[in-house]
Amino acid sequence: MTTRPAAQTQTAIVYPDTDGMPLPDGHFQDPLFREIVTTIETHYKDRPDILVSGNTFVYYEEGNPQRFVSPDCYVATGISKESIERFNTYRIWEVGKPPDFALEIGSPSTANTDLIQKRQLYARLGIGEYWRYDATGGDFYNEPLAGEYLADGEYRRFELNYEPNGLIWAHSPTLNLNLCWENGRLRLHNPTTNEWLLNQEEEQAARQAAEQARQAADQARRASEQARQAAESRVLELEAELRQLRGESP
């Protein structure tokens, strides 16, 4: 009698979407991270082929859930968001390409990793642009801002521009935006429209200002209409008095 071997069960590989740990240097990085990610995300809200995310897992080796990285902010262009949303993680082999842009925010516990290990890894993965932003002006990265582009497998620096008012900036071809360090804040400028991208607070303030201006304009129009009607009524009254003085019939 022949004995059949027991069927082997293949265990599905799990790629977690969180490690259950709080973000490093949360009190320092969190407001900077939220402002940058939400501002870029709002800018591309009408582009379904562009993903903007941050502090989420990017897996880069199929079959090995230990091989992942979590950029503070990353952008992928020309992709299908469904391939990411289906797993709630960015799996390079599923998406078909690595992110095109990655940015790290300097902090006490991550600076050395950002400057060495992550820089090497991002180049190996083929991430086209790698940016580093130091809100302190240089305590962590020894410079306020640095941007690099991938050429022949190595990163080369974008030229930084230094303005007399202290603004430091460089252009990102991937985002078609200027990344600007201004008094510790990373601001984003659209050279096509010559406009600054607004963060959530600035957007809200701008909407409130626009609403107040609209209400003021409506109030002015109503006041003008009331004044016109009052003037027309007064003209009719004066014409009636004049006819009465002349003895004319109404």
Order of alpha helices (4+ residues) and beta strands (2+ residues): alpha-beta-beta-beta-beta-alpha-beta-alpha-beta-alpha-alpha-beta-beta-beta-beta-beta-beta-beta-beta-alpha
